[in-house]
């Protein structure tokens, strides 16, 4: 599961990076760049929030006695670095 979540995190970063246009930055469209950056940061934060929320719910309602989903922050290490 960790591998899948890490791949999703990486794909989110890839899409956020594609959204941030370097030419806009260099041409001086500061407002658009700031909006794109803020949107990308919020996207990464929401991904982490949703993922952690679902992990807690799975742990709470799982009928499997061995189902232990300790929060692994390494899944979000690249997201945090990107932010």
PyMOL Python script that loads the backbone (N, CA, C, O; Angstrom):
from pymol import cmd

cmd.read_pdbstr("""\
ATOM      1  N   UNK A   1       0.824  -1.195   0.000  1.00  0.00           N
ATOM      2  CA  UNK A   1       0.000   0.000   0.000  1.00  0.00           C
ATOM      3  C   UNK A   1       0.871   1.263   0.000  1.00  0.00           C
ATOM      4  O   UNK A   1       0.553   2.255  -0.655  1.00  0.00           O
ATOM      5  N   UNK A   2       1.970   1.199   0.747  1.00  0.00           N
ATOM      6  CA  UNK A   2       2.863   2.355   0.827  1.00  0.00           C
ATOM      7  C   UNK A   2       3.395   2.721  -0.564  1.00  0.00           C
ATOM      8  O   UNK A   2       3.468   3.899  -0.913  1.00  0.00           O
ATOM      9  N   UNK A   3       3.760   1.724  -1.339  1.00  0.00           N
ATOM     10  CA  UNK A   3       4.276   1.974  -2.682  1.00  0.00           C
ATOM     11  C   UNK A   3       3.261   2.683  -3.563  1.00  0.00           C
ATOM     12  O   UNK A   3       3.603   3.614  -4.292  1.00  0.00           O
ATOM     13  N   UNK A   4       2.006   2.236  -3.494  1.00  0.00           N
ATOM     14  CA  UNK A   4       0.944   2.856  -4.283  1.00  0.00           C
ATOM     15  C   UNK A   4       0.730   4.311  -3.874  1.00  0.00           C
ATOM     16  O   UNK A   4       0.620   5.188  -4.731  1.00  0.00           O
ATOM     17  N   UNK A   5       0.671   4.571  -2.573  1.00  0.00           N
ATOM     18  CA  UNK A   5       0.454   5.932  -2.088  1.00  0.00           C
ATOM     19  C   UNK A   5       1.625   6.846  -2.463  1.00  0.00           C
ATOM     20  O   UNK A   5       1.427   8.018  -2.782  1.00  0.00           O
ATOM     21  N   UNK A   6       2.825   6.309  -2.423  1.00  0.00           N
ATOM     22  CA  UNK A   6       3.997   7.091  -2.828  1.00  0.00           C
ATOM     23  C   UNK A   6       3.930   7.432  -4.308  1.00  0.00           C
ATOM     24  O   UNK A   6       4.266   8.549  -4.701  1.00  0.00           O
ATOM     25  N   UNK A   7       3.499   6.483  -5.136  1.00  0.00           N
ATOM     26  CA  UNK A   7       3.364   6.748  -6.570  1.00  0.00           C
ATOM     27  C   UNK A   7       2.303   7.805  -6.841  1.00  0.00           C
ATOM     28  O   UNK A   7       2.482   8.660  -7.709  1.00  0.00           O
ATOM     29  N   UNK A   8       1.201   7.749  -6.103  1.00  0.00           N
ATOM     30  CA  UNK A   8       0.162   8.771  -6.262  1.00  0.00           C
ATOM     31  C   UNK A   8       0.717  10.135  -5.850  1.00  0.00           C
ATOM     32  O   UNK A   8       0.472  11.133  -6.527  1.00  0.00           O
ATOM     33  N   UNK A   9       1.455  10.182  -4.757  1.00  0.00           N
ATOM     34  CA  UNK A   9       2.077  11.436  -4.312  1.00  0.00           C
ATOM     35  C   UNK A   9       2.993  11.999  -5.389  1.00  0.00           C
ATOM     36  O   UNK A   9       2.971  13.197  -5.669  1.00  0.00           O
ATOM     37  N   UNK A  10       3.790  11.136  -5.985  1.00  0.00           N
ATOM     38  CA  UNK A  10       4.700  11.582  -7.030  1.00  0.00           C
ATOM     39  C   UNK A  10       3.953  12.098  -8.255  1.00  0.00           C
ATOM     40  O   UNK A  10       4.384  13.062  -8.888  1.00  0.00           O
ATOM     41  N   UNK A  11       2.849  11.467  -8.583  1.00  0.00           N
ATOM     42  CA  UNK A  11       2.050  11.917  -9.730  1.00  0.00           C
ATOM     43  C   UNK A  11       1.411  13.279  -9.444  1.00  0.00           C
ATOM     44  O   UNK A  11       1.319  14.122 -10.336  1.00  0.00           O
ATOM     45  N   UNK A  12       0.980  13.488  -8.229  1.00  0.00           N
ATOM     46  CA  UNK A  12       0.414  14.791  -7.850  1.00  0.00           C
ATOM     47  C   UNK A  12       1.480  15.879  -8.006  1.00  0.00           C
ATOM     48  O   UNK A  12       1.201  16.953  -8.539  1.00  0.00           O
ATOM     49  N   UNK A  13       2.684  15.602  -7.545  1.00  0.00           N
ATOM     50  CA  UNK A  13       3.781  16.564  -7.682  1.00  0.00           C
ATOM     51  C   UNK A  13       4.058  16.839  -9.155  1.00  0.00           C
ATOM     52  O   UNK A  13       4.254  17.988  -9.552  1.00  0.00           O
ATOM     53  N   UNK A  14       4.074  15.789  -9.956  1.00  0.00           N
ATOM     54  CA  UNK A  14       4.335  15.942 -11.392  1.00  0.00           C
ATOM     55  C   UNK A  14       3.303  16.861 -12.040  1.00  0.00           C
ATOM     56  O   UNK A  14       3.651  17.727 -12.842  1.00  0.00           O
ATOM     57  N   UNK A  15       2.043  16.669 -11.691  1.00  0.00           N
ATOM     58  CA  UNK A  15       0.984  17.514 -12.266  1.00  0.00           C
ATOM     59  C   UNK A  15       1.072  18.950 -11.759  1.00  0.00           C
ATOM     60  O   UNK A  15       0.826  19.894 -12.509  1.00  0.00           O
ATOM     61  N   UNK A  16       1.418  19.111 -10.499  1.00  0.00           N
ATOM     62  CA  UNK A  16       1.570  20.466  -9.956  1.00  0.00           C
ATOM     63  C   UNK A  16       2.737  21.183 -10.628  1.00  0.00           C
ATOM     64  O   UNK A  16       2.634  22.368 -10.947  1.00  0.00           O
ATOM     65  N   UNK A  17       3.825  20.491 -10.842  1.00  0.00           N
ATOM     66  CA  UNK A  17       4.980  21.094 -11.519  1.00  0.00           C
ATOM     67  C   UNK A  17       4.618  21.510 -12.941  1.00  0.00           C
ATOM     68  O   UNK A  17       5.065  22.552 -13.421  1.00  0.00           O
ATOM     69  N   UNK A  18       3.809  20.698 -13.611  1.00  0.00           N
ATOM     70  CA  UNK A  18       3.392  21.031 -14.977  1.00  0.00           C
ATOM     71  C   UNK A  18       2.508  22.279 -14.992  1.00  0.00           C
ATOM     72  O   UNK A  18       2.507  23.030 -15.967  1.00  0.00           O
ATOM     73  N   UNK A  19       1.770  22.495 -13.929  1.00  0.00           N
ATOM     74  CA  UNK A  19       0.860  23.646 -13.841  1.00  0.00           C
ATOM     75  C   UNK A  19       1.626  24.960 -13.683  1.00  0.00           C
ATOM     76  O   UNK A  19       1.171  26.008 -14.141  1.00  0.00           O
ATOM     77  N   UNK A  20       2.775  24.899 -13.041  1.00  0.00           N
ATOM     78  CA  UNK A  20       3.566  26.103 -12.786  1.00  0.00           C
ATOM     79  C   UNK A  20       4.408  26.392 -14.024  1.00  0.00           C
ATOM     80  O   UNK A  20       5.347  25.662 -14.338  1.00  0.00           O
ATOM     81  N   UNK A  21       4.057  27.462 -14.714  1.00  0.00           N
ATOM     82  CA  UNK A  21       4.686  27.804 -15.982  1.00  0.00           C
ATOM     83  C   UNK A  21       5.862  28.754 -15.754  1.00  0.00           C
ATOM     84  O   UNK A  21       5.685  29.875 -15.277  1.00  0.00           O
ATOM     85  N   UNK A  22       7.052  28.295 -16.099  1.00  0.00           N
ATOM     86  CA  UNK A  22       8.255  29.120 -15.921  1.00  0.00           C
ATOM     87  C   UNK A  22       8.225  30.370 -16.791  1.00  0.00           C
ATOM     88  O   UNK A  22       8.718  31.423 -16.386  1.00  0.00           O
ATOM     89  N   UNK A  23       7.653  30.256 -17.975  1.00  0.00           N
ATOM     90  CA  UNK A  23       7.580  31.426 -18.860  1.00  0.00           C
ATOM     91  C   UNK A  23       6.738  32.539 -18.255  1.00  0.00           C
ATOM     92  O   UNK A  23       7.074  33.716 -18.381  1.00  0.00           O
ATOM     93  N   UNK A  24       5.642  32.168 -17.597  1.00  0.00           N
ATOM     94  CA  UNK A  24       4.823  33.176 -16.909  1.00  0.00           C
ATOM     95  C   UNK A  24       5.649  33.882 -15.840  1.00  0.00           C
ATOM     96  O   UNK A  24       5.549  35.095 -15.660  1.00  0.00           O
ATOM     97  N   UNK A  25       6.460  33.110 -15.143  1.00  0.00           N
ATOM     98  CA  UNK A  25       7.299  33.674 -14.102  1.00  0.00           C
ATOM     99  C   UNK A  25       8.275  34.682 -14.692  1.00  0.00           C
ATOM    100  O   UNK A  25       8.430  35.788 -14.174  1.00  0.00           O
ATOM    101  N   UNK A  26       8.929  34.288 -15.780  1.00  0.00           N
ATOM    102  CA  UNK A  26       9.938  35.142 -16.395  1.00  0.00           C
ATOM    103  C   UNK A  26       9.334  36.343 -17.115  1.00  0.00           C
ATOM    104  O   UNK A  26       9.978  37.384 -17.243  1.00  0.00           O
ATOM    105  N   UNK A  27       8.079  36.196 -17.591  1.00  0.00           N
ATOM    106  CA  UNK A  27       7.408  37.301 -18.277  1.00  0.00           C
ATOM    107  C   UNK A  27       6.788  38.295 -17.305  1.00  0.00           C
ATOM    108  O   UNK A  27       6.293  39.343 -17.721  1.00  0.00           O
ATOM    109  N   UNK A  28       6.810  37.976 -16.021  1.00  0.00           N
ATOM    110  CA  UNK A  28       6.333  38.917 -15.022  1.00  0.00           C
ATOM    111  C   UNK A  28       4.882  38.773 -14.624  1.00  0.00           C
ATOM    112  O   UNK A  28       4.339  39.658 -13.963  1.00  0.00           O
ATOM    113  N   UNK A  29       4.234  37.675 -15.009  1.00  0.00           N
ATOM    114  CA  UNK A  29       2.841  37.460 -14.601  1.00  0.00           C
ATOM    115  C   UNK A  29       2.835  36.875 -13.181  1.00  0.00           C
ATOM    116  O   UNK A  29       2.553  35.696 -12.966  1.00  0.00           O
ATOM    117  N   UNK A  30       3.156  37.744 -12.237  1.00  0.00           N
ATOM    118  CA  UNK A  30       3.342  37.332 -10.848  1.00  0.00           C
ATOM    119  C   UNK A  30       2.055  36.790 -10.238  1.00  0.00           C
ATOM    120  O   UNK A  30       2.081  35.795  -9.514  1.00  0.00           O
ATOM    121  N   UNK A  31       0.947  37.431 -10.523  1.00  0.00           N
ATOM    122  CA  UNK A  31      -0.326  37.014  -9.933  1.00  0.00           C
ATOM    123  C   UNK A  31      -0.682  35.586 -10.344  1.00  0.00           C
ATOM    124  O   UNK A  31      -1.091  34.787  -9.502  1.00  0.00           O
ATOM    125  N   UNK A  32      -0.531  35.257 -11.632  1.00  0.00           N
ATOM    126  CA  UNK A  32      -0.829  33.910 -12.097  1.00  0.00           C
ATOM    127  C   UNK A  32       0.105  32.894 -11.448  1.00  0.00           C
ATOM    128  O   UNK A  32      -0.329  31.822 -11.027  1.00  0.00           O
ATOM    129  N   UNK A  33       1.379  33.235 -11.371  1.00  0.00           N
ATOM    130  CA  UNK A  33       2.355  32.338 -10.747  1.00  0.00           C
ATOM    131  C   UNK A  33       2.020  32.086  -9.279  1.00  0.00           C
ATOM    132  O   UNK A  33       2.083  30.952  -8.803  1.00  0.00           O
ATOM    133  N   UNK A  34       1.668  33.136  -8.582  1.00  0.00           N
ATOM    134  CA  UNK A  34       1.304  32.985  -7.167  1.00  0.00           C
ATOM    135  C   UNK A  34       0.063  32.117  -7.008  1.00  0.00           C
ATOM    136  O   UNK A  34       0.001  31.270  -6.116  1.00  0.00           O
ATOM    137  N   UNK A  35      -0.924  32.328  -7.873  1.00  0.00           N
ATOM    138  CA  UNK A  35      -2.138  31.506  -7.830  1.00  0.00           C
ATOM    139  C   UNK A  35      -1.813  30.033  -8.101  1.00  0.00           C
ATOM    140  O   UNK A  35      -2.312  29.143  -7.413  1.00  0.00           O
ATOM    141  N   UNK A  36      -0.975  29.789  -9.105  1.00  0.00           N
ATOM    142  CA  UNK A  36      -0.590  28.416  -9.436  1.00  0.00           C
ATOM    143  C   UNK A  36       0.171  27.756  -8.292  1.00  0.00           C
ATOM    144  O   UNK A  36      -0.058  26.590  -7.971  1.00  0.00           O
ATOM    145  N   UNK A  37       1.076  28.510  -7.683  1.00  0.00           N
ATOM    146  CA  UNK A  37       1.840  27.979  -6.551  1.00  0.00           C
ATOM    147  C   UNK A  37       0.933  27.670  -5.364  1.00  0.00           C
ATOM    148  O   UNK A  37       1.053  26.609  -4.751  1.00  0.00           O
ATOM    149  N   UNK A  38       0.038  28.581  -5.040  1.00  0.00           N
ATOM    150  CA  UNK A  38      -0.878  28.370  -3.915  1.00  0.00           C
ATOM    151  C   UNK A  38      -1.798  27.179  -4.169  1.00  0.00           C
ATOM    152  O   UNK A  38      -2.077  26.398  -3.259  1.00  0.00           O
ATOM    153  N   UNK A  39      -2.263  27.045  -5.395  1.00  0.00           N
ATOM    154  CA  UNK A  39      -3.123  25.923  -5.764  1.00  0.00           C
ATOM    155  C   UNK A  39      -2.361  24.600  -5.636  1.00  0.00           C
ATOM    156  O   UNK A  39      -2.910  23.609  -5.155  1.00  0.00           O
ATOM    157  N   UNK A  40      -1.124  24.590  -6.057  1.00  0.00           N
ATOM    158  CA  UNK A  40      -0.302  23.381  -5.976  1.00  0.00           C
ATOM    159  C   UNK A  40      -0.027  22.994  -4.523  1.00  0.00           C
ATOM    160  O   UNK A  40      -0.102  21.820  -4.160  1.00  0.00           O
ATOM    161  N   UNK A  41       0.287  23.982  -3.706  1.00  0.00           N
ATOM    162  CA  UNK A  41       0.528  23.725  -2.284  1.00  0.00           C
ATOM    163  C   UNK A  41      -0.722  23.170  -1.628  1.00  0.00           C
ATOM    164  O   UNK A  41      -0.648  22.206  -0.866  1.00  0.00           O
ATOM    165  N   UNK A  42      -1.863  23.765  -1.914  1.00  0.00           N
ATOM    166  CA  UNK A  42      -3.128  23.304  -1.321  1.00  0.00           C
ATOM    167  C   UNK A  42      -3.453  21.880  -1.787  1.00  0.00           C
ATOM    168  O   UNK A  42      -3.951  21.069  -1.007  1.00  0.00           O
ATOM    169  N   UNK A  43      -3.176  21.584  -3.035  1.00  0.00           N
ATOM    170  CA  UNK A  43      -3.406  20.238  -3.562  1.00  0.00           C
ATOM    171  C   UNK A  43      -2.595  19.211  -2.777  1.00  0.00           C
ATOM    172  O   UNK A  43      -3.125  18.172  -2.382  1.00  0.00           O
ATOM    173  N   UNK A  44      -1.321  19.496  -2.550  1.00  0.00           N
ATOM    174  CA  UNK A  44      -0.463  18.571  -1.795  1.00  0.00           C
ATOM    175  C   UNK A  44      -0.934  18.424  -0.349  1.00  0.00           C
ATOM    176  O   UNK A  44      -0.921  17.325   0.206  1.00  0.00           O
ATOM    177  N   UNK A  45      -1.342  19.517   0.246  1.00  0.00           N
ATOM    178  CA  UNK A  45      -1.844  19.456   1.633  1.00  0.00           C
ATOM    179  C   UNK A  45      -3.141  18.661   1.719  1.00  0.00           C
ATOM    180  O   UNK A  45      -3.331  17.883   2.654  1.00  0.00           O
ATOM    181  N   UNK A  46      -4.025  18.850   0.760  1.00  0.00           N
ATOM    182  CA  UNK A  46      -5.289  18.112   0.748  1.00  0.00           C
ATOM    183  C   UNK A  46      -5.056  16.619   0.528  1.00  0.00           C
ATOM    184  O   UNK A  46      -5.732  15.791   1.140  1.00  0.00           O
ATOM    185  N   UNK A  47      -4.118  16.271  -0.331  1.00  0.00           N
ATOM    186  CA  UNK A  47      -3.790  14.857  -0.561  1.00  0.00           C
ATOM    187  C   UNK A  47      -3.362  14.206   0.753  1.00  0.00           C
ATOM    188  O   UNK A  47      -3.831  13.121   1.098  1.00  0.00           O
ATOM    189  N   UNK A  48      -2.471  14.874   1.481  1.00  0.00           N
ATOM    190  CA  UNK A  48      -2.007  14.326   2.757  1.00  0.00           C
ATOM    191  C   UNK A  48      -3.164  14.207   3.750  1.00  0.00           C
ATOM    192  O   UNK A  48      -3.293  13.193   4.436  1.00  0.00           O
ATOM    193  N   UNK A  49      -3.990  15.226   3.826  1.00  0.00           N
ATOM    194  CA  UNK A  49      -5.132  15.218   4.746  1.00  0.00           C
ATOM    195  C   UNK A  49      -6.085  14.058   4.432  1.00  0.00           C
ATOM    196  O   UNK A  49      -6.497  13.321   5.328  1.00  0.00           O
ATOM    197  N   UNK A  50      -6.424  13.909   3.163  1.00  0.00           N
ATOM    198  CA  UNK A  50      -7.347  12.850   2.749  1.00  0.00           C
ATOM    199  C   UNK A  50      -6.754  11.478   3.032  1.00  0.00           C
ATOM    200  O   UNK A  50      -7.442  10.584   3.523  1.00  0.00           O
ATOM    201  N   UNK A  51      -5.488  11.320   2.722  1.00  0.00           N
ATOM    202  CA  UNK A  51      -4.825  10.036   2.925  1.00  0.00           C
ATOM    203  C   UNK A  51      -4.787   9.664   4.414  1.00  0.00           C
ATOM    204  O   UNK A  51      -5.118   8.536   4.781  1.00  0.00           O
ATOM    205  N   UNK A  52      -4.390  10.600   5.257  1.00  0.00           N
ATOM    206  CA  UNK A  52      -4.322  10.328   6.697  1.00  0.00           C
ATOM    207  C   UNK A  52      -5.703  10.068   7.279  1.00  0.00           C
ATOM    208  O   UNK A  52      -5.861   9.206   8.144  1.00  0.00           O
ATOM    209  N   UNK A  53      -6.695  10.799   6.816  1.00  0.00           N
ATOM    210  CA  UNK A  53      -8.070  10.598   7.279  1.00  0.00           C
ATOM    211  C   UNK A  53      -8.550   9.189   6.929  1.00  0.00           C
ATOM    212  O   UNK A  53      -9.148   8.508   7.762  1.00  0.00           O
ATOM    213  N   UNK A  54      -8.286   8.760   5.701  1.00  0.00           N
ATOM    214  CA  UNK A  54      -8.698   7.418   5.285  1.00  0.00           C
ATOM    215  C   UNK A  54      -7.946   6.330   6.033  1.00  0.00           C
ATOM    216  O   UNK A  54      -8.524   5.293   6.358  1.00  0.00           O
ATOM    217  N   UNK A  55      -6.669   6.547   6.310  1.00  0.00           N
ATOM    218  CA  UNK A  55      -5.907   5.577   7.086  1.00  0.00           C
ATOM    219  C   UNK A  55      -6.510   5.400   8.476  1.00  0.00           C
ATOM    220  O   UNK A  55      -6.622   4.278   8.969  1.00  0.00           O
ATOM    221  N   UNK A  56      -6.894   6.498   9.100  1.00  0.00           N
ATOM    222  CA  UNK A  56      -7.513   6.434  10.426  1.00  0.00           C
ATOM    223  C   UNK A  56      -8.837   5.684  10.376  1.00  0.00           C
ATOM    224  O   UNK A  56      -9.132   4.879  11.260  1.00  0.00           O
ATOM    225  N   UNK A  57      -9.635   5.947   9.342  1.00  0.00           N
ATOM    226  CA  UNK A  57     -10.930   5.273   9.224  1.00  0.00           C
ATOM    227  C   UNK A  57     -10.750   3.771   8.982  1.00  0.00           C
ATOM    228  O   UNK A  57     -11.479   2.955   9.548  1.00  0.00           O
ATOM    229  N   UNK A  58      -9.791   3.417   8.152  1.00  0.00           N
ATOM    230  CA  UNK A  58      -9.532   1.992   7.901  1.00  0.00           C
ATOM    231  C   UNK A  58      -9.107   1.312   9.188  1.00  0.00           C
ATOM    232  O   UNK A  58      -9.586   0.227   9.515  1.00  0.00           O
ATOM    233  N   UNK A  59      -8.217   1.946   9.906  1.00  0.00           N
ATOM    234  CA  UNK A  59      -7.745   1.373  11.166  1.00  0.00           C
ATOM    235  C   UNK A  59      -8.887   1.242  12.175  1.00  0.00           C
ATOM    236  O   UNK A  59      -8.980   0.246  12.892  1.00  0.00           O
ATOM    237  N   UNK A  60      -9.739   2.237  12.222  1.00  0.00           N
ATOM    238  CA  UNK A  60     -10.844   2.246  13.183  1.00  0.00           C
ATOM    239  C   UNK A  60     -11.891   1.178  12.871  1.00  0.00           C
ATOM    240  O   UNK A  60     -12.389   0.517  13.782  1.00  0.00           O
ATOM    241  N   UNK A  61     -12.227   1.005  11.593  1.00  0.00           N
ATOM    242  CA  UNK A  61     -13.335   0.134  11.224  1.00  0.00           C
ATOM    243  C   UNK A  61     -12.911  -1.217  10.631  1.00  0.00           C
ATOM    244  O   UNK A  61     -13.757  -2.021  10.241  1.00  0.00           O
ATOM    245  N   UNK A  62     -11.629  -1.451  10.569  1.00  0.00           N
ATOM    246  CA  UNK A  62     -11.169  -2.710   9.984  1.00  0.00           C
ATOM    247  C   UNK A  62     -11.534  -3.889  10.872  1.00  0.00           C
ATOM    248  O   UNK A  62     -11.430  -3.817  12.097  1.00  0.00           O
ATOM    249  N   UNK A  63     -11.959  -4.963  10.245  1.00  0.00           N
ATOM    250  CA  UNK A  63     -12.286  -6.179  10.988  1.00  0.00           C
ATOM    251  C   UNK A  63     -11.082  -7.120  11.067  1.00  0.00           C
ATOM    252  O   UNK A  63     -11.132  -8.147  11.744  1.00  0.00           O
ATOM    253  N   UNK A  64     -10.019  -6.765  10.380  1.00  0.00           N
ATOM    254  CA  UNK A  64      -8.793  -7.568  10.415  1.00  0.00           C
ATOM    255  C   UNK A  64      -7.995  -7.219  11.662  1.00  0.00           C
ATOM    256  O   UNK A  64      -7.652  -6.054  11.867  1.00  0.00           O
ATOM    257  N   UNK A  65      -7.699  -8.189  12.480  1.00  0.00           N
ATOM    258  CA  UNK A  65      -6.938  -7.882  13.699  1.00  0.00           C
ATOM    259  C   UNK A  65      -5.489  -7.479  13.418  1.00  0.00           C
ATOM    260  O   UNK A  65      -4.884  -6.769  14.221  1.00  0.00           O
ATOM    261  N   UNK A  66      -4.937  -7.913  12.314  1.00  0.00           N
ATOM    262  CA  UNK A  66      -3.543  -7.608  11.992  1.00  0.00           C
ATOM    263  C   UNK A  66      -3.401  -6.371  11.118  1.00  0.00           C
ATOM    264  O   UNK A  66      -2.291  -6.039  10.703  1.00  0.00           O
ATOM    265  N   UNK A  67      -4.478  -5.695  10.837  1.00  0.00           N
ATOM    266  CA  UNK A  67      -4.442  -4.536   9.953  1.00  0.00           C
ATOM    267  C   UNK A  67      -3.945  -3.334  10.734  1.00  0.00           C
ATOM    268  O   UNK A  67      -4.721  -2.655  11.406  1.00  0.00           O
ATOM    269  N   UNK A  68      -2.670  -3.078  10.644  1.00  0.00           N
ATOM    270  CA  UNK A  68      -2.074  -1.969  11.387  1.00  0.00           C
ATOM    271  C   UNK A  68      -1.537  -0.943  10.407  1.00  0.00           C
ATOM    272  O   UNK A  68      -0.575  -1.201   9.684  1.00  0.00           O
ATOM    273  N   UNK A  69      -2.156   0.201  10.389  1.00  0.00           N
ATOM    274  CA  UNK A  69      -1.739   1.272   9.478  1.00  0.00           C
ATOM    275  C   UNK A  69      -1.142   2.426  10.269  1.00  0.00           C
ATOM    276  O   UNK A  69      -1.746   3.493  10.382  1.00  0.00           O
ATOM    277  N   UNK A  70       0.021   2.209  10.803  1.00  0.00           N
ATOM    278  CA  UNK A  70       0.685   3.330  11.454  1.00  0.00           C
ATOM    279  C   UNK A  70       1.008   4.369  10.393  1.00  0.00           C
ATOM    280  O   UNK A  70       1.430   4.041   9.284  1.00  0.00           O
ATOM    281  N   UNK A  71       0.806   5.602  10.749  1.00  0.00           N
ATOM    282  CA  UNK A  71       1.048   6.680   9.802  1.00  0.00           C
ATOM    283  C   UNK A  71       2.527   6.708   9.441  1.00  0.00           C
ATOM    284  O   UNK A  71       3.395   6.863  10.299  1.00  0.00           O
ATOM    285  N   UNK A  72       2.784   6.556   8.170  1.00  0.00           N
ATOM    286  CA  UNK A  72       4.149   6.559   7.668  1.00  0.00           C
ATOM    287  C   UNK A  72       4.370   7.878   6.939  1.00  0.00           C
ATOM    288  O   UNK A  72       3.909   8.062   5.812  1.00  0.00           O
ATOM    289  N   UNK A  73       5.069   8.778   7.584  1.00  0.00           N
ATOM    290  CA  UNK A  73       5.279  10.112   7.031  1.00  0.00           C
ATOM    291  C   UNK A  73       6.185  10.101   5.799  1.00  0.00           C
ATOM    292  O   UNK A  73       6.224  11.083   5.058  1.00  0.00           O
ATOM    293  N   UNK A  74       6.916   8.998   5.568  1.00  0.00           N
ATOM    294  CA  UNK A  74       7.797   8.964   4.396  1.00  0.00           C
ATOM    295  C   UNK A  74       6.996   9.009   3.098  1.00  0.00           C
ATOM    296  O   UNK A  74       7.520   9.410   2.059  1.00  0.00           O
ATOM    297  N   UNK A  75       5.733   8.601   3.150  1.00  0.00           N
ATOM    298  CA  UNK A  75       4.867   8.670   1.971  1.00  0.00           C
ATOM    299  C   UNK A  75       4.759  10.117   1.496  1.00  0.00           C
ATOM    300  O   UNK A  75       4.664  10.382   0.298  1.00  0.00           O
ATOM    301  N   UNK A  76       4.773  11.040   2.439  1.00  0.00           N
ATOM    302  CA  UNK A  76       4.560  12.448   2.118  1.00  0.00           C
ATOM    303  C   UNK A  76       5.847  13.270   2.107  1.00  0.00           C
ATOM    304  O   UNK A  76       5.794  14.494   1.992  1.00  0.00           O
ATOM    305  N   UNK A  77       6.984  12.623   2.224  1.00  0.00           N
ATOM    306  CA  UNK A  77       8.262  13.352   2.302  1.00  0.00           C
ATOM    307  C   UNK A  77       8.491  14.205   1.057  1.00  0.00           C
ATOM    308  O   UNK A  77       8.898  15.362   1.162  1.00  0.00           O
ATOM    309  N   UNK A  78       8.232  13.639  -0.114  1.00  0.00           N
ATOM    310  CA  UNK A  78       8.429  14.412  -1.350  1.00  0.00           C
ATOM    311  C   UNK A  78       7.410  15.534  -1.482  1.00  0.00           C
ATOM    312  O   UNK A  78       7.733  16.612  -1.981  1.00  0.00           O
ATOM    313  N   UNK A  79       6.180  15.286  -1.035  1.00  0.00           N
ATOM    314  CA  UNK A  79       5.157  16.339  -1.040  1.00  0.00           C
ATOM    315  C   UNK A  79       5.591  17.500  -0.154  1.00  0.00           C
ATOM    316  O   UNK A  79       5.476  18.665  -0.536  1.00  0.00           O
ATOM    317  N   UNK A  80       6.091  17.169   1.031  1.00  0.00           N
ATOM    318  CA  UNK A  80       6.534  18.210   1.947  1.00  0.00           C
ATOM    319  C   UNK A  80       7.704  18.990   1.359  1.00  0.00           C
ATOM    320  O   UNK A  80       7.773  20.211   1.493  1.00  0.00           O
ATOM    321  N   UNK A  81       8.614  18.285   0.714  1.00  0.00           N
ATOM    322  CA  UNK A  81       9.755  18.961   0.083  1.00  0.00           C
ATOM    323  C   UNK A  81       9.275  19.859  -1.054  1.00  0.00           C
ATOM    324  O   UNK A  81       9.791  20.961  -1.238  1.00  0.00           O
ATOM    325  N   UNK A  82       8.295  19.392  -1.809  1.00  0.00           N
ATOM    326  CA  UNK A  82       7.748  20.187  -2.910  1.00  0.00           C
ATOM    327  C   UNK A  82       7.089  21.458  -2.382  1.00  0.00           C
ATOM    328  O   UNK A  82       7.268  22.543  -2.935  1.00  0.00           O
ATOM    329  N   UNK A  83       6.327  21.304  -1.304  1.00  0.00           N
ATOM    330  CA  UNK A  83       5.654  22.471  -0.709  1.00  0.00           C
ATOM    331  C   UNK A  83       6.694  23.473  -0.254  1.00  0.00           C
ATOM    332  O   UNK A  83       6.345  24.528   0.275  1.00  0.00           O
TER     333      UNK A  83
END
""", "prot")
cmd.dss("prot")
cmd.show_as("cartoon", "prot")
cmd.util.cbc("prot")
cmd.orient("prot")
